[in-house]
Amino acid sequence: LLSGDYPAAMRRNVGERLPSFSPEQRELLIGSIDLLGINHYSTHMVRDVADGERGDASSGWEADQHVVATFGAGWPQAASPWQRSYPAGLRGLLNWVAARYKGDIYVTENGWSCNSFTAAAAAADQEQLDYYTGYTEQVRLALVEDGVPVR
């Protein structure tokens, strides 16, 4: 949407399932984002699939990416199996977005699934506290040190 069309890799991987835009529609799309919100819970390390390799395919949109995703060794795991903690990943994402989108960036969702079922247990859940401390610090660093316009 920033350039008036889907990225070339998305066109290549998803193909005919993506809509086409007329030249007039492409012009209207450029810079048409009013607000960019990011939902970020976990970071993955990804690599392209090798020839003949299927890659991640637990859902259609994952298969469309043509990648294999893994977590870093030692990244703490949340109660949800799909979530690991790697706070620097959020800072990296914010910088990546800021290099492509010239406007304020809002972190609209972030969180850690835990096995704490009471407020008292959650207040003492060190993994959850570490997650929020680490992620909050990385947002601060993106804002203060990197100049990312995160709100």
Residue pairs with C-beta under 8 A, 6 or more apart in sequence:
1 29
1 32
1 33
2 30
2 31
2 33
2 100
2 101
3 30
4 21
4 26
4 27
4 29
4 30
5 11
5 21
5 26
5 29
6 14
6 18
10 18
10 64
11 18
13 64
13 65
13 66
14 64
21 29
33 101
33 103
35 103
35 104
35 106
36 97
36 101
36 103
36 104
36 105
36 106
37 105
37 106
37 107
37 108
37 109
38 93
38 94
38 97
38 105
38 106
38 107
38 108
39 108
39 109
39 110
40 89
40 90
40 93
40 107
40 109
40 110
41 83
41 109
41 110
41 111
41 112
42 71
42 78
42 82
42 83
42 84
42 85
42 86
42 89
43 71
43 84
43 86
43 88
43 89
43 90
43 92
43 93
44 69
44 70
44 71
45 69
45 70
45 71
45 72
46 65
46 67
46 68
46 69
46 70
47 67
47 68
48 66
48 67
48 68
49 55
49 66
49 67
49 68
53 68
54 63
55 62
55 63
55 65
55 66
55 67
55 68
56 62
56 63
56 65
56 67
56 68
56 69
57 63
71 77
71 84
71 86
72 84
72 86
75 84
75 85
75 86
76 84
76 85
76 127
76 130
76 131
77 83
77 84
77 85
78 84
78 85
78 112
78 113
78 114
78 127
78 131
79 113
79 114
79 115
80 113
83 112
83 113
85 112
85 127
85 130
85 131
85 134
87 131
87 134
87 135
87 137
87 138
88 138
90 107
90 110
90 135
90 138
90 139
90 142
91 138
91 139
91 141
91 142
91 146
94 105
94 107
94 139
94 142
94 146
94 148
94 150
95 142
95 146
95 148
97 105
97 148
98 105
98 142
98 146
98 147
98 148
98 149
103 149
104 149
104 150
104 151
105 148
105 149
105 150
105 151
106 150
106 151
107 139
107 150
107 151
110 135
112 127
112 128
112 131
112 132
114 122
114 125
114 127
114 128
115 125
116 122
116 124
116 125
116 128
122 128
139 150
142 148
142 150
143 149
143 150
